[in-house]
Amino acid sequence: MNRRKQPHNPDWSDAALQRTWRSVSVLLWLMALGNAFVSLISASAFMLLGTWAYFKSAPLCSARIANRIS
């Protein structure tokens, strides 16, 4: 039973990464919405993290806003 272990090298395409970051941003925004009635400080943190994750999932939108600011 000499089995060779093949290296685990998942292929993360751009579309898969964008879906992952978009899912993370939706999850963080839902957590922020739930915490908005409990504690505003933690809700603000979740909103900021959710916004960051959204712009990580949409690089064209992020670049357009960055070019407009600078």
C-alpha positions in Angstrom: 0.0 0.0 0.0 2.5 2.6 -1.2 0.3 5.5 -2.1 1.8 8.7 -3.2 0.4 11.8 -1.8 -0.4 14.4 -4.4 0.1 18.0 -3.4 -3.1 19.8 -2.7 -3.1 22.8 -5.0 -6.6 24.2 -5.5 -7.1 26.4 -8.5 -8.7 29.6 -7.3 -9.9 31.5 -10.4 -10.8 35.1 -10.2 -14.5 34.4 -10.3 -14.3 32.0 -7.4 -12.4 34.5 -5.3 -14.9 37.2 -6.1 -17.8 35.0 -5.1 -16.0 34.1 -1.8 -15.3 37.8 -1.0 -18.9 38.7 -1.9 -20.2 36.0 0.4 -17.9 37.2 3.2 -19.2 40.8 2.7 -22.8 39.7 2.8 -22.2 37.7 6.0 -20.5 40.7 7.7 -23.2 43.1 6.7 -25.9 40.7 8.0 -23.9 40.5 11.3 -23.7 44.3 11.4 -27.4 44.6 10.8 -28.0 42.1 13.7 -25.6 44.0 16.0 -27.1 47.4 15.1 -29.7 47.0 17.8 -27.3 45.7 20.4 -24.0 47.6 20.1 -23.2 50.3 17.6 -19.5 49.9 18.0 -19.4 46.3 16.9 -22.0 47.1 14.2 -19.6 49.8 12.8 -16.7 47.3 12.8 -18.8 44.7 10.9 -19.9 47.4 8.4 -16.3 48.5 7.8 -15.2 44.9 7.3 -18.1 44.2 5.1 -17.4 47.2 2.9 -13.7 46.1 2.7 -14.7 42.6 1.7 -17.1 43.9 -1.0 -14.4 46.1 -2.6 -12.1 43.1 -2.5 -14.7 41.2 -4.5 -15.2 44.0 -7.0 -11.7 45.2 -8.1 -13.0 47.4 -11.0 -15.4 49.3 -8.7 -12.6 49.6 -6.1 -10.1 51.0 -8.7 -12.7 53.4 -10.1 -13.4 54.9 -6.6 -9.7 55.0 -5.8 -9.0 56.9 -9.1 -11.8 59.3 -8.3 -10.5 60.1 -4.8 -6.9 60.7 -5.7 
